[in-house]
Amino acid sequence: AEGVVMAGEHFVTKLLMTGKSTSDKTDELFSIFDLILRDANLDSQAKIIEMLREAKSSKESGVQGSGHAVANARIRSRYSAIGYINEKMSGISSLDTVKALLEQAENDFPALLARLENIRNTILEQSTCRDGMILDITGDAAVFEKIGPSVENFLAKLPGDSQGDKLQNFYSEAHPWAMQAKKEMAAEAPLADEGFVVPTQVSYVGKGGRLYEVGEAVSGATSVISKFLGTGYMWDNVRVMGGAYGGVCQFEP
């Protein structure tokens, strides 16, 4: 229902591939997509290690420059399954995941390769590949007319058809990730204060909590109040009067 706090158990998970090109280069763009999906060289250990090292370095530097986002994600992970999942995938917890993957890539690559191949095989499973697949293209009428054959050719290369098996409808069924997240939250995301030692001159401090329980109605006035606190009260008191780096206020039901 609209305007009501949801439990966060119903969401859709998809692999996203995005790109852009001029209409005369559409075949090349779809060729790259096809290569990534079906023919990526997953057994290139050196390349995978290089990519994981870059990801590790990027996440470590991201903590130093975006500590407010890190703190925000950690707070959200305490109160909902979807918040916990988002933090695990893109927050500071994901740094531990990247480190573990890097160690596996360096010391037990066959095991990591098997995981990667299993992911690809699952995505391209003949019976379910087409269900839930979305192809979104932006352009004018002349572009659509010109790239039509390229689109058809790209789709024809993918396995399965529209008559294949149907995956679960997570709009009506609870997503299995949500169930697993709830089990982990009690042990790994307790409602307790925490801190991370980071080599930076700026200290990021965050505080948050649950304002509305699941099922409660939320007024649109909360967005107005949140905006006022962030751009008015907090800016004036934290930034202007306090001389701190800055301050933000966010509300998400």
Residue, then its C-alpha position, 0 to 999 in steps of 0.5 A: a500500500e502507498g504511504v505505508v512502511m513496508a517490511g522490505e521483503h519484496f524486491v526484485t534482483k537483476l543483473l544490469m548491463t548498460g551502454k550507449s552508442t550512436s545508431d550506426k554503432t549499435d551492432e558493436l554495442f550489442s556484440i560487447f553485451d553478448l561477449i560479456l554475457r556468453d563468452a567472457n573469459l572467466d578462467s583468466q586468473a591474472k585479469i580477475i586478480e587485477m580487477l579484484r585488487e582495483a575493487k579493493s583499492s577503490k572501496e578502501s579509498g571510498v571509505q575515506g572520502s565518503g564516510h558519511a555514506v558508509a555510516n548511513a548504510r551501516i545504520r540502515s542495515r540495522y533496521s531492515a532486510i533490504g538495508y542489510i543486503n544493500e550494505k553487504m553488497s556496497g557498504i563497508s562489509s563488501l570490502d571484506t567480501v572483496k578481500a575474501l574473493l581476492e584471497q580465493a583468486e590467488n590461492d584457490f582459483p578453481a573454486l572461484l572459477a566454479r562459482l563464476e561459471n555457476i553464476r553465468n550458467t544460472i543467468l543463461e539457463q535455457s528454461t528461465c533466461r527470458d523470464g523477467m528480462i527487460l531490454d530498455i532502449t532510448g532514442d527517437a523514431a528514426v533510431f528505433e527504425k534503424i536499429g531494429p534488426s540489431v536488436e532482433n539479432f541480439l535477442a535471437k542469440l540469447p537462450g530460451d524463449s518467451q514460453g519458458d519457465k516462470l521464476q518466482n514472483f517476488y512482488s507477492e512472495a518474500h525474496p529468499w535473500a530477505m529471509q537469510a538477511k533477517k537470520e544474519m542481522a541478529a548476530e551481525a548487525p546488532l543495535a550497538d554503537e560502532g566505529f572504524v579507524v580510517p586514515t583521514q583528517v575528517s571524522y564522519v559521525g552518523k546517528g539514526g533510528r526507526l521512526y515508524e514501524v512496519g504498517e504505519a502510515v507516513s505523511g509527505a510532511t516527513s520529506v519536508i521536515s527532513k529537507f529542512l533539517g538538512t539544508g537549514y538547521m544542520w547546515d547552520n549549526v554544524r557547518v556554519m556555526g560549528g565549522a565542521y565539514g558538513g551535515v546531512c539529514q535523510f529520511e526513508p520509510 
